[in-house]
Amino acid sequence: MAHSNTTDVLVVGAGPIGLTAATELRRRGVSCRIVDRLPARLPYAKAVGIQPRTLEIWDRMGMVRAVLDAAVPLRGQLTYVNGAEQARIDLVLPPEVPYRFAALPQYETERILDEHLARWGTAVERGTELVSFSQDPDGVTSRLRTPSGAEEELRTRYLVGCDGAHSIVRKGLGLSFEGGAFPEEYMLADVEADWDLPHGYSVRAMHLDAAGAVDDVLVCIPLPGRDRYRMSMKVPPELSTAEQAAAAADGVAHGLQGGGPAPQLTDIQTVLDRLSPTPTTASNMRWSSVFRISHRIVDRYGHGRVFIAGDAAHIHPPTGAQGMNTGIQDAWNLAWKLALAVDGAAHPGLLPSYDAERRPVGEEVVGRTVRHASAQGVQSDREDAGTLILREAQLLVGYRGSPVVEAPGEGPGPRPGDRAPDCGGLTSPIAAVPLRLGDLLREREHVLLLYGTGLDELARTARESSGGRVETCVVLPADTPPDTPAGPALLPAYHDTGGEFARIYAAGQPTAFLVRPDGYLGARLSPPDRERLAAHLATVFAPDTRP
């Protein structure tokens, strides 16, 4: 067996979640290898819905422009029940949210992430499979099988399993994966439809039986390309893969099913003839498959130096396009914490906060998508339309109560543990056009936002309490004279010219906001308090990084 040099982190699985984890680690200077057992990316449009929160993440990573060039907008959903059109869902978000809903085939998402990862000199090691691993207090030893069939032993400080529903990493940790499977099977197909339905809208057409239960369904999501959709529908008996699913070695029947005949264009057309809201002909099928759906979640997101993310940790119905987007947020949450741990700068409680923050999110998503799948889709939820859309956009995900954020307290505006909302209208003497807050945060780590003047002592506290790992920006109230310096430290300052920051953040007096690398508020200090800031940073950074 060959022995390789030690690297900091091994990422197993090169789907969107693994690529996000590897990119964020490499961007922070962490040495990392990423392996995938498949010899090449799969050419399937599996996960296609891109949530606004994911686009915010990709903006912060510095890669959103490539996604905007490749994706198409999702404007809403058209719903039909027994042929009758129901109320249209328009995906309308508050104006301060910088991105809307989009659709992009998973292979394109992986391509863009792959190319972004290459900026740091790292490529996916294709055809390389994790065979087994063991860990001890100092690291993880993994056995890899390379494309030649030879085995390699790799020593790393951490291991991250992003290897899907049948995760070797999850099994190696002995984690439970409780849940069940839906009895129905579905067909997936990437086809063109020549109907005249509004552009940019998904289509959900259902048939209800005499008892009011859904007994037939067609779901179509627009894709890039003329009249192109990813369609899903119930599978006919002759294409059933039930026997293969029952024989699955790990008992997890989820995802694309191989071993049986693939659906043909005639199979897709038969369902369209039955359920399409308007006569249409399907053509130019690029691929098709049968898939099954399970709903499961692990009892914890890792143990010791080994962690899991994405489908390795939670699987559920694709209703609302929550799966891939939730997994990307898993990787996004974990990567910055791992980077601090590799650097020796993380408080001992920081890495355990990954499970404390992300597993409740996974539990909520699994429960919600199962509920929607068992009813009549997202629109069956009783929340008001605005809240429902914000939740589906993953803009309401938060970490209040986390051990590494301050207590949220009372009052208006975002609190500790909440997503730090974007806003516009920030000006400076140099920038000729107003900036967004997202422009100030892009590709940065912890940022202390100081609203008001004369607060430079907090900047010093942040710098000293984090070993220089917290940057500071000042947001000056709208009525501040243009030439007012931010303080003796000459901190970068931006005017809240239209008062948008003050309105969205409910900042009526001097206030300090600590924005974490993942775009959530770690602390809100009003009035600003050096001791409270230092105490909060002590829950994030290791003692030897502080004086």
KOLDREN-218934 format. One line per field, with one value per residue (C-alpha): chain; residue in three letters; y, x, z; residue number from 1. Coordinates in nm, 3 decimals, padded with zeros to 5 digits. Layout:
BEGIN
cadena c(A	...)
residuo c(ALA	...)
north c(Y	...)
east c(X	...)
up c(Z	...)
num c(NUM	...)
! end
This chain:
BEGIN
cadena c(A	A	A	A	A	A	A	A	A	A	A	A	A	A	A	A	A	A	A	A	A	A	A	A	A	A	A	A	A	A	A	A	A	A	A	A	A	A	A	A	A	A	A	A	A	A	A	A	A	A	A	A	A	A	A	A	A	A	A	A	A	A	A	A	A	A	A	A	A	A	A	A	A	A	A	A	A	A	A	A	A	A	A	A	A	A	A	A	A	A	A	A	A	A	A	A	A	A	A	A	A	A	A	A	A	A	A	A	A	A	A	A	A	A	A	A	A	A	A	A	A	A	A	A	A	A	A	A	A	A	A	A	A	A	A	A	A	A	A	A	A	A	A	A	A	A	A	A	A	A	A	A	A	A	A	A	A	A	A	A	A	A	A	A	A	A	A	A	A	A	A	A	A	A	A	A	A	A	A	A	A	A	A	A	A	A	A	A	A	A	A	A	A	A	A	A	A	A	A	A	A	A	A	A	A	A	A	A	A	A	A	A	A	A	A	A	A	A	A	A	A	A	A	A	A	A	A	A	A	A	A	A	A	A	A	A	A	A	A	A	A	A	A	A	A	A	A	A	A	A	A	A	A	A	A	A	A	A	A	A	A	A	A	A	A	A	A	A	A	A	A	A	A	A	A	A	A	A	A	A	A	A	A	A	A	A	A	A	A	A	A	A	A	A	A	A	A	A	A	A	A	A	A	A	A	A	A	A	A	A	A	A	A	A	A	A	A	A	A	A	A	A	A	A	A	A	A	A	A	A	A	A	A	A	A	A	A	A	A	A	A	A	A	A	A	A	A	A	A	A	A	A	A	A	A	A	A	A	A	A	A	A	A	A	A	A	A	A	A	A	A	A	A	A	A	A	A	A	A	A	A	A	A	A	A	A	A	A	A	A	A	A	A	A	A	A	A	A	A	A	A	A	A	A	A	A	A	A	A	A	A	A	A	A	A	A	A	A	A	A	A	A	A	A	A	A	A	A	A	A	A	A	A	A	A	A	A	A	A	A	A	A	A	A	A	A	A	A	A	A	A	A	A	A	A	A	A	A	A	A	A	A	A	A	A	A	A	A	A	A	A	A	A	A	A	A	A	A	A	A	A	A	A	A	A	A	A	A	A	A	A	A	A	A	A	A	A	A	A	A	A	A	A	A	A	A	A	A	A	A	A	A	A	A	A	A	A	A	A	A	A	A	A	A	A	A	A	A	A	A	A	A	A	A	A	A	A	A	A	A	A	A	A	A	A	A	A)
residuo c(MET	ALA	HIS	SER	ASN	THR	THR	ASP	VAL	LEU	VAL	VAL	GLY	ALA	GLY	PRO	ILE	GLY	LEU	THR	ALA	ALA	THR	GLU	LEU	ARG	ARG	ARG	GLY	VAL	SER	CYS	ARG	ILE	VAL	ASP	ARG	LEU	PRO	ALA	ARG	LEU	PRO	TYR	ALA	LYS	ALA	VAL	GLY	ILE	GLN	PRO	ARG	THR	LEU	GLU	ILE	TRP	ASP	ARG	MET	GLY	MET	VAL	ARG	ALA	VAL	LEU	ASP	ALA	ALA	VAL	PRO	LEU	ARG	GLY	GLN	LEU	THR	TYR	VAL	ASN	GLY	ALA	GLU	GLN	ALA	ARG	ILE	ASP	LEU	VAL	LEU	PRO	PRO	GLU	VAL	PRO	TYR	ARG	PHE	ALA	ALA	LEU	PRO	GLN	TYR	GLU	THR	GLU	ARG	ILE	LEU	ASP	GLU	HIS	LEU	ALA	ARG	TRP	GLY	THR	ALA	VAL	GLU	ARG	GLY	THR	GLU	LEU	VAL	SER	PHE	SER	GLN	ASP	PRO	ASP	GLY	VAL	THR	SER	ARG	LEU	ARG	THR	PRO	SER	GLY	ALA	GLU	GLU	GLU	LEU	ARG	THR	ARG	TYR	LEU	VAL	GLY	CYS	ASP	GLY	ALA	HIS	SER	ILE	VAL	ARG	LYS	GLY	LEU	GLY	LEU	SER	PHE	GLU	GLY	GLY	ALA	PHE	PRO	GLU	GLU	TYR	MET	LEU	ALA	ASP	VAL	GLU	ALA	ASP	TRP	ASP	LEU	PRO	HIS	GLY	TYR	SER	VAL	ARG	ALA	MET	HIS	LEU	ASP	ALA	ALA	GLY	ALA	VAL	ASP	ASP	VAL	LEU	VAL	CYS	ILE	PRO	LEU	PRO	GLY	ARG	ASP	ARG	TYR	ARG	MET	SER	MET	LYS	VAL	PRO	PRO	GLU	LEU	SER	THR	ALA	GLU	GLN	ALA	ALA	ALA	ALA	ALA	ASP	GLY	VAL	ALA	HIS	GLY	LEU	GLN	GLY	GLY	GLY	PRO	ALA	PRO	GLN	LEU	THR	ASP	ILE	GLN	THR	VAL	LEU	ASP	ARG	LEU	SER	PRO	THR	PRO	THR	THR	ALA	SER	ASN	MET	ARG	TRP	SER	SER	VAL	PHE	ARG	ILE	SER	HIS	ARG	ILE	VAL	ASP	ARG	TYR	GLY	HIS	GLY	ARG	VAL	PHE	ILE	ALA	GLY	ASP	ALA	ALA	HIS	ILE	HIS	PRO	PRO	THR	GLY	ALA	GLN	GLY	MET	ASN	THR	GLY	ILE	GLN	ASP	ALA	TRP	ASN	LEU	ALA	TRP	LYS	LEU	ALA	LEU	ALA	VAL	ASP	GLY	ALA	ALA	HIS	PRO	GLY	LEU	LEU	PRO	SER	TYR	ASP	ALA	GLU	ARG	ARG	PRO	VAL	GLY	GLU	GLU	VAL	VAL	GLY	ARG	THR	VAL	ARG	HIS	ALA	SER	ALA	GLN	GLY	VAL	GLN	SER	ASP	ARG	GLU	ASP	ALA	GLY	THR	LEU	ILE	LEU	ARG	GLU	ALA	GLN	LEU	LEU	VAL	GLY	TYR	ARG	GLY	SER	PRO	VAL	VAL	GLU	ALA	PRO	GLY	GLU	GLY	PRO	GLY	PRO	ARG	PRO	GLY	ASP	ARG	ALA	PRO	ASP	CYS	GLY	GLY	LEU	THR	SER	PRO	ILE	ALA	ALA	VAL	PRO	LEU	ARG	LEU	GLY	ASP	LEU	LEU	ARG	GLU	ARG	GLU	HIS	VAL	LEU	LEU	LEU	TYR	GLY	THR	GLY	LEU	ASP	GLU	LEU	ALA	ARG	THR	ALA	ARG	GLU	SER	SER	GLY	GLY	ARG	VAL	GLU	THR	CYS	VAL	VAL	LEU	PRO	ALA	ASP	THR	PRO	PRO	ASP	THR	PRO	ALA	GLY	PRO	ALA	LEU	LEU	PRO	ALA	TYR	HIS	ASP	THR	GLY	GLY	GLU	PHE	ALA	ARG	ILE	TYR	ALA	ALA	GLY	GLN	PRO	THR	ALA	PHE	LEU	VAL	ARG	PRO	ASP	GLY	TYR	LEU	GLY	ALA	ARG	LEU	SER	PRO	PRO	ASP	ARG	GLU	ARG	LEU	ALA	ALA	HIS	LEU	ALA	THR	VAL	PHE	ALA	PRO	ASP	THR	ARG	PRO)
north c(00.000	00.340	00.612	00.974	01.298	01.439	01.705	01.903	01.784	01.505	01.576	01.268	01.336	01.597	01.698	02.056	02.003	01.853	02.112	02.392	02.252	02.207	02.552	02.730	02.541	02.616	02.980	03.008	02.847	02.502	02.216	01.982	01.685	01.604	01.260	01.108	00.746	00.843	00.886	01.199	01.432	01.282	01.463	01.470	01.768	01.621	01.915	02.221	02.478	02.747	02.939	03.311	03.227	03.000	03.282	03.506	03.239	03.216	03.595	03.587	03.317	03.537	03.308	03.429	03.596	03.263	03.126	03.428	03.377	03.012	02.998	03.093	03.273	03.092	03.338	03.122	02.816	02.731	02.475	02.264	02.024	01.788	02.019	02.338	02.618	02.720	03.043	03.126	03.148	03.441	03.425	03.782	03.881	04.204	04.455	04.435	04.065	04.085	03.765	03.585	03.217	03.043	02.709	02.546	02.179	02.011	01.927	02.299	02.385	02.129	02.264	02.618	02.506	02.284	02.576	02.799	02.541	02.528	02.891	02.752	02.483	02.197	01.946	01.661	01.323	01.127	00.750	00.752	00.580	00.591	00.230	00.283	00.519	00.532	00.825	00.901	01.217	01.362	01.287	01.052	00.772	00.692	00.410	00.519	00.306	00.487	00.448	00.190	-00.027	00.044	00.145	00.453	00.543	00.910	01.086	01.404	01.619	01.606	01.412	01.550	01.309	01.465	01.127	01.111	00.898	00.581	00.757	00.543	00.811	00.799	00.421	00.428	00.655	00.418	00.695	00.610	00.718	00.699	00.749	00.567	00.555	00.665	00.374	00.571	00.566	00.852	00.918	01.207	01.339	01.638	01.729	02.016	02.099	02.307	02.455	02.826	02.848	03.158	03.155	03.102	02.927	02.573	02.359	02.128	01.934	01.691	01.456	01.394	01.079	01.070	01.099	01.408	01.233	01.294	00.984	01.132	01.419	01.600	01.852	02.053	02.287	02.522	02.473	02.680	02.634	02.689	02.533	02.297	02.139	01.878	01.677	01.430	01.202	00.865	00.564	00.302	-00.054	-00.186	00.054	-00.021	-00.070	-00.190	-00.518	-00.343	-00.094	-00.371	-00.539	-00.227	-00.331	-00.050	-00.036	00.325	00.363	00.720	00.890	00.766	00.393	00.191	-00.165	-00.127	00.015	00.392	00.580	00.656	00.969	00.782	00.719	01.092	01.180	00.943	01.132	01.470	01.357	01.270	01.567	01.857	02.168	02.234	02.001	01.964	01.741	01.644	01.619	01.617	01.409	01.446	01.190	01.005	00.784	00.631	00.759	00.688	00.911	00.842	01.066	01.014	01.213	01.120	01.139	01.371	01.545	01.408	01.264	01.364	01.473	01.337	01.524	01.468	01.711	01.712	01.385	01.195	01.360	01.417	01.299	01.402	01.476	01.734	01.952	02.317	02.241	02.226	01.937	02.061	02.412	02.283	02.075	02.374	02.562	02.264	02.287	02.667	02.649	02.382	02.511	02.835	02.653	02.382	02.645	02.809	02.468	02.378	02.713	02.641	02.946	02.779	02.759	02.391	02.444	02.584	02.258	02.096	02.397	02.260	01.988	02.223	02.468	02.251	01.940	02.134	02.287	01.941	01.812	02.104	02.062	01.686	01.736	02.020	01.851	01.525	01.723	01.903	01.583	01.409	01.690	01.903	02.067	02.382	02.569	02.336	02.508	02.735	03.009	03.344	03.373	03.615	03.399	03.084	03.226	03.355	03.010	02.831	03.080	02.966	03.326	03.236	02.979	03.092	02.983	03.152	02.957	02.835	02.804	03.030	03.326	03.579	03.546	03.711	03.943	04.146	04.419	04.485	04.408	04.103	03.942	03.722	03.395	03.556	03.598	03.938	04.093	04.281	04.646	04.911	05.281	05.273	05.546	05.656	05.948	05.710	05.483	05.664	05.447	05.329	04.991	04.699	04.561	04.239	04.423	04.503	04.146	03.957	03.709	03.830	03.640	03.792	04.155	04.395	04.652	04.964	05.187	05.533	05.732	05.723	05.344	05.267	05.111	04.826	04.768	04.736	04.491	04.281	04.273	04.181	03.922	03.736	03.752	03.999	03.780	04.030	04.317	04.633	04.856	05.167	05.256	05.625	05.741	05.932	06.266	06.236	06.515	06.367	06.440	06.296	06.055	05.713	05.755	05.786	05.438	05.558	05.268	05.217	05.403	05.413	05.650	05.505	05.772	05.669	05.526	05.175	05.010	05.185	05.076	04.712	04.664	04.876	05.074	05.397	05.447	05.342	04.963	04.697	04.395	04.103	03.925	03.572	03.432	03.250	03.571	03.528	03.765	03.636	03.936	04.257	04.509	04.810	05.010	04.889	04.714	04.610	04.349	04.182	04.177	04.018	03.763	03.664	03.632	03.408	03.150	03.145	03.188	02.983	03.137	03.157	03.391	03.645	03.853)
east c(00.000	00.135	00.165	00.101	00.195	-00.027	-00.280	-00.508	-00.850	-00.982	-01.320	-01.502	-01.756	-01.736	-02.097	-02.203	-02.160	-01.811	-01.697	-01.827	-01.642	-01.317	-01.337	-01.399	-01.114	-00.869	-00.979	-00.873	-00.535	-00.617	-00.448	-00.716	-00.774	-01.115	-01.190	-01.487	-01.541	-01.704	-01.470	-01.654	-01.939	-02.280	-02.463	-02.794	-03.008	-03.085	-03.092	-03.194	-03.351	-03.114	-03.238	-03.167	-02.967	-02.740	-02.678	-02.584	-02.336	-02.189	-02.161	-01.966	-01.744	-01.678	-01.837	-02.194	-02.134	-02.065	-02.393	-02.592	-02.452	-02.559	-02.890	-03.246	-03.494	-03.768	-04.055	-04.316	-04.535	-04.847	-05.067	-05.346	-05.576	-05.787	-05.725	-05.840	-05.589	-05.532	-05.396	-05.059	-04.759	-04.529	-04.190	-04.173	-03.906	-03.834	-03.637	-03.328	-03.278	-03.015	-03.099	-03.412	-03.489	-03.307	-03.275	-02.950	-02.879	-02.668	-02.391	-02.358	-02.346	-02.069	-01.881	-01.883	-01.775	-01.507	-01.365	-01.379	-01.189	-00.921	-00.833	-00.654	-00.468	-00.692	-00.871	-01.107	-00.931	-01.177	-01.217	-01.074	-01.279	-01.266	-01.240	-01.218	-01.088	-00.994	-00.934	-00.739	-00.698	-00.445	-00.595	-00.761	-00.606	-00.793	-00.751	-00.816	-00.847	-00.711	-00.823	-00.548	-00.684	-00.389	-00.454	-00.314	-00.302	-00.361	-00.314	-00.517	-00.622	-00.991	-01.224	-01.546	-01.795	-02.007	-02.060	-02.435	-02.718	-02.507	-02.219	-01.918	-01.818	-02.154	-02.139	-01.781	-01.884	-02.166	-02.425	-02.793	-02.992	-03.350	-03.649	-03.829	-03.906	-04.200	-04.361	-04.398	-04.140	-04.090	-03.948	-03.712	-03.655	-03.489	-03.707	-03.846	-04.219	-04.387	-04.660	-04.733	-04.725	-04.562	-04.185	-03.994	-04.275	-04.261	-04.569	-04.734	-05.033	-05.212	-05.505	-05.704	-05.904	-06.255	-06.114	-05.911	-05.573	-05.312	-05.298	-05.116	-04.870	-04.651	-04.385	-04.190	-03.900	-03.766	-03.405	-03.165	-03.250	-03.553	-03.871	-03.658	-03.780	-03.680	-03.998	-04.087	-04.390	-04.499	-04.341	-04.548	-04.535	-04.320	-04.037	-04.052	-03.722	-03.885	-03.692	-03.356	-03.449	-03.552	-03.218	-03.012	-02.724	-02.775	-03.154	-03.152	-03.363	-03.300	-03.198	-03.151	-03.207	-02.995	-03.033	-03.367	-03.489	-03.477	-03.798	-03.850	-03.995	-04.322	-04.345	-04.310	-04.562	-04.818	-04.811	-04.822	-05.129	-05.289	-05.189	-05.053	-05.268	-05.250	-05.182	-04.811	-04.555	-04.232	-03.916	-03.536	-03.501	-03.146	-03.164	-03.411	-03.411	-03.624	-03.574	-03.702	-03.739	-03.655	-03.659	-03.385	-03.157	-02.855	-02.836	-02.533	-02.336	-02.000	-01.779	-01.429	-01.237	-01.486	-01.793	-02.068	-02.276	-02.552	-02.723	-02.480	-02.659	-03.015	-03.230	-03.587	-03.835	-03.720	-04.027	-03.923	-03.567	-03.433	-03.185	-02.878	-02.922	-02.938	-02.625	-02.437	-02.520	-02.391	-02.056	-02.056	-02.110	-01.847	-01.565	-01.485	-01.488	-01.257	-01.021	-00.988	-00.934	-00.660	-00.496	-00.508	-00.730	-01.064	-01.214	-01.268	-01.644	-01.642	-01.637	-01.912	-02.130	-02.156	-02.390	-02.565	-02.645	-02.703	-02.880	-03.190	-03.201	-03.183	-03.459	-03.685	-03.622	-03.686	-04.010	-04.132	-04.056	-04.219	-04.527	-04.540	-04.484	-04.762	-05.007	-05.035	-04.693	-04.551	-04.878	-05.045	-04.852	-05.067	-04.807	-04.881	-04.742	-04.461	-04.326	-04.363	-04.154	-03.886	-03.867	-03.845	-03.573	-03.382	-03.364	-03.519	-03.254	-03.095	-02.891	-03.050	-02.957	-02.628	-02.344	-02.128	-02.366	-02.477	-02.821	-03.063	-03.227	-03.534	-03.602	-03.655	-03.411	-03.188	-03.065	-02.763	-02.801	-03.003	-02.888	-02.722	-02.954	-02.815	-02.890	-02.793	-02.717	-02.372	-02.150	-01.792	-01.585	-01.423	-01.699	-01.888	-02.198	-02.366	-02.252	-02.436	-02.341	-02.269	-01.994	-01.823	-01.848	-01.748	-01.459	-01.405	-01.408	-01.539	-01.638	-01.730	-01.982	-01.983	-02.286	-02.198	-01.882	-01.616	-01.621	-01.264	-01.191	-01.422	-01.217	-00.908	-01.085	-01.200	-00.850	-00.683	-00.943	-00.918	-00.549	-00.617	-00.881	-01.170	-01.187	-01.386	-01.605	-01.787	-02.135	-02.199	-02.558	-02.723	-02.701	-02.325	-02.126	-01.955	-01.601	-01.639	-01.351	-01.445	-01.195	-00.822	-00.766	-00.883	-01.120	-01.291	-01.622	-01.934	-02.229	-02.575	-02.690	-03.053	-03.087	-03.142	-02.893	-03.047	-03.395	-03.319	-03.093	-03.315	-03.008	-03.133	-02.825	-02.458	-02.453	-02.192	-02.275	-02.034	-02.093	-01.956	-01.782	-02.104	-02.308	-02.487	-02.475	-02.263	-02.336	-02.536	-02.414	-02.636	-02.491	-02.147	-01.963	-01.598	-01.627	-01.929	-01.755	-01.444	-01.657	-01.834	-01.511	-01.378	-01.642	-01.511	-01.134	-00.877	-00.733	-00.381	-00.505	-00.608	-00.389)
up c(00.000	-00.097	00.166	00.077	00.241	00.511	00.413	00.641	00.521	00.299	00.139	00.008	-00.265	-00.542	-00.580	-00.501	-00.125	-00.139	-00.394	-00.169	00.131	-00.061	-00.222	00.106	00.274	-00.007	-00.022	00.342	00.279	00.415	00.231	00.104	-00.122	-00.271	-00.412	-00.592	-00.691	-01.024	-01.322	-01.442	-01.354	-01.420	-01.704	-01.517	-01.416	-01.073	-00.833	-01.034	-00.798	-00.669	-00.367	-00.311	00.002	-00.201	-00.446	-00.152	-00.045	-00.394	-00.400	-00.072	-00.226	-00.530	-00.792	-00.835	-01.173	-01.342	-01.202	-01.320	-01.669	-01.679	-01.486	-01.574	-01.347	-01.157	-01.134	-00.967	-00.994	-01.193	-01.019	-01.168	-00.985	-01.194	-01.489	-01.315	-01.265	-00.902	-00.762	-00.916	-00.686	-00.769	-00.600	-00.473	-00.221	-00.029	-00.237	-00.012	-00.099	-00.376	-00.564	-00.677	-00.739	-01.024	-01.200	-01.306	-01.388	-01.123	-01.369	-01.449	-01.078	-01.036	-01.338	-01.202	-00.855	-01.010	-01.207	-00.900	-00.694	-00.965	-00.883	-00.576	-00.768	-00.654	-00.876	-00.800	-00.793	-01.005	-00.984	-00.633	-00.364	00.014	00.134	00.510	00.775	01.141	01.371	01.684	01.893	01.649	01.308	01.060	00.857	00.536	00.285	-00.073	-00.384	-00.690	-01.054	-01.111	-00.829	-00.604	-00.245	-00.077	00.290	00.364	00.696	00.752	01.042	00.948	00.717	00.565	00.409	00.134	-00.028	-00.058	00.070	00.077	00.254	00.344	00.596	00.774	00.790	00.912	01.200	01.291	01.285	01.282	00.976	01.092	00.868	00.592	00.222	00.012	-00.172	-00.495	-00.772	-01.015	-01.358	-01.423	-01.772	-01.935	-02.235	-02.439	-02.431	-02.701	-02.482	-02.448	-02.067	-01.912	-01.928	-01.603	-01.413	-01.284	-01.339	-01.085	-01.219	-00.987	-01.001	-00.684	-00.623	-00.479	-00.126	-00.214	-00.213	-00.485	-00.706	-01.007	-01.036	-01.290	-01.187	-01.447	-01.363	-01.635	-01.739	-01.949	-02.315	-02.534	-02.384	-02.178	-01.852	-01.601	-01.557	-01.282	-01.269	-01.132	-01.297	-01.483	-01.345	-01.630	-01.531	-01.158	-00.974	-00.653	-00.653	-00.688	-00.417	-00.179	-00.238	-00.161	00.062	00.312	00.292	00.173	-00.142	-00.252	-00.574	-00.929	-00.967	-01.208	-01.326	-01.502	-01.834	-01.861	-01.941	-02.309	-02.465	-02.518	-02.141	-02.077	-02.347	-02.198	-01.869	-02.046	-02.239	-01.909	-01.690	-01.896	-01.848	-02.221	-02.516	-02.570	-02.737	-02.563	-02.772	-02.763	-02.447	-02.318	-02.038	-01.818	-01.513	-01.241	-00.889	-00.540	-00.236	00.126	00.430	00.686	00.913	01.123	01.501	01.476	01.203	01.300	01.567	01.670	01.362	01.108	00.980	00.725	00.518	00.259	00.162	00.383	00.677	00.555	00.265	00.193	-00.087	-00.344	-00.278	-00.275	-00.396	-00.041	-00.056	-00.241	-00.105	00.253	00.193	00.054	00.373	00.574	00.397	00.422	00.800	00.855	00.634	00.818	01.150	01.019	00.879	01.221	01.381	01.131	01.208	01.581	01.630	01.711	02.059	02.153	02.131	01.776	01.578	01.792	01.707	01.352	01.475	01.718	01.438	01.135	01.262	01.377	01.029	00.873	01.100	01.006	00.633	00.642	00.835	00.614	00.280	00.394	00.498	00.162	-00.034	00.155	00.084	-00.229	-00.241	-00.090	-00.136	00.118	00.400	00.616	00.655	00.494	00.142	00.231	00.513	00.305	00.023	00.262	00.420	00.087	-00.015	00.298	00.417	00.755	00.848	01.173	01.473	01.771	02.080	01.930	02.183	01.965	01.922	02.179	02.334	02.090	02.342	02.261	02.008	01.636	01.359	01.312	01.632	01.707	01.520	01.238	00.879	00.831	00.569	00.273	00.206	-00.044	-00.050	00.116	-00.025	00.014	-00.116	-00.366	-00.493	-00.767	-00.720	-00.400	-00.269	-00.113	00.223	00.036	-00.153	00.177	00.307	-00.008	00.044	00.401	00.729	01.055	01.007	01.284	01.158	01.374	01.327	01.456	01.528	01.798	01.826	01.729	02.070	01.975	01.662	01.881	02.110	01.814	01.669	01.997	02.099	01.769	01.693	01.413	01.250	01.272	01.024	01.097	00.882	01.001	00.880	00.936	00.996	00.713	00.896	00.959	00.783	00.477	00.593	00.944	01.012	01.149	01.430	01.502	01.362	01.018	00.983	00.646	00.660	00.444	00.470	00.511	00.267	00.235	00.585	00.449	00.685	00.986	00.879	00.803	01.107	01.336	01.439	01.597	01.812	01.806	01.766	01.690	01.474	01.441	01.109	01.091	00.782	00.689	00.691	01.024	01.320	01.603	01.825	01.837	02.092	02.160	02.321	02.209	02.492	02.474	02.749	02.590	02.253	02.403	02.589	02.269	02.073	02.351	02.251	01.893	01.907	02.096	02.414	02.269	01.994	02.257	02.492)
num c(1	2	3	4	5	6	7	8	9	10	11	12	13	14	15	16	17	18	19	20	21	22	23	24	25	26	27	28	29	30	31	32	33	34	35	36	37	38	39	40	41	42	43	44	45	46	47	48	49	50	51	52	53	54	55	56	57	58	59	60	61	62	63	64	65	66	67	68	69	70	71	72	73	74	75	76	77	78	79	80	81	82	83	84	85	86	87	88	89	90	91	92	93	94	95	96	97	98	99	100	101	102	103	104	105	106	107	108	109	110	111	112	113	114	115	116	117	118	119	120	121	122	123	124	125	126	127	128	129	130	131	132	133	134	135	136	137	138	139	140	141	142	143	144	145	146	147	148	149	150	151	152	153	154	155	156	157	158	159	160	161	162	163	164	165	166	167	168	169	170	171	172	173	174	175	176	177	178	179	180	181	182	183	184	185	186	187	188	189	190	191	192	193	194	195	196	197	198	199	200	201	202	203	204	205	206	207	208	209	210	211	212	213	214	215	216	217	218	219	220	221	222	223	224	225	226	227	228	229	230	231	232	233	234	235	236	237	238	239	240	241	242	243	244	245	246	247	248	249	250	251	252	253	254	255	256	257	258	259	260	261	262	263	264	265	266	267	268	269	270	271	272	273	274	275	276	277	278	279	280	281	282	283	284	285	286	287	288	289	290	291	292	293	294	295	296	297	298	299	300	301	302	303	304	305	306	307	308	309	310	311	312	313	314	315	316	317	318	319	320	321	322	323	324	325	326	327	328	329	330	331	332	333	334	335	336	337	338	339	340	341	342	343	344	345	346	347	348	349	350	351	352	353	354	355	356	357	358	359	360	361	362	363	364	365	366	367	368	369	370	371	372	373	374	375	376	377	378	379	380	381	382	383	384	385	386	387	388	389	390	391	392	393	394	395	396	397	398	399	400	401	402	403	404	405	406	407	408	409	410	411	412	413	414	415	416	417	418	419	420	421	422	423	424	425	426	427	428	429	430	431	432	433	434	435	436	437	438	439	440	441	442	443	444	445	446	447	448	449	450	451	452	453	454	455	456	457	458	459	460	461	462	463	464	465	466	467	468	469	470	471	472	473	474	475	476	477	478	479	480	481	482	483	484	485	486	487	488	489	490	491	492	493	494	495	496	497	498	499	500	501	502	503	504	505	506	507	508	509	510	511	512	513	514	515	516	517	518	519	520	521	522	523	524	525	526	527	528	529	530	531	532	533	534	535	536	537	538	539	540	541	542	543	544	545	546	547)
! end
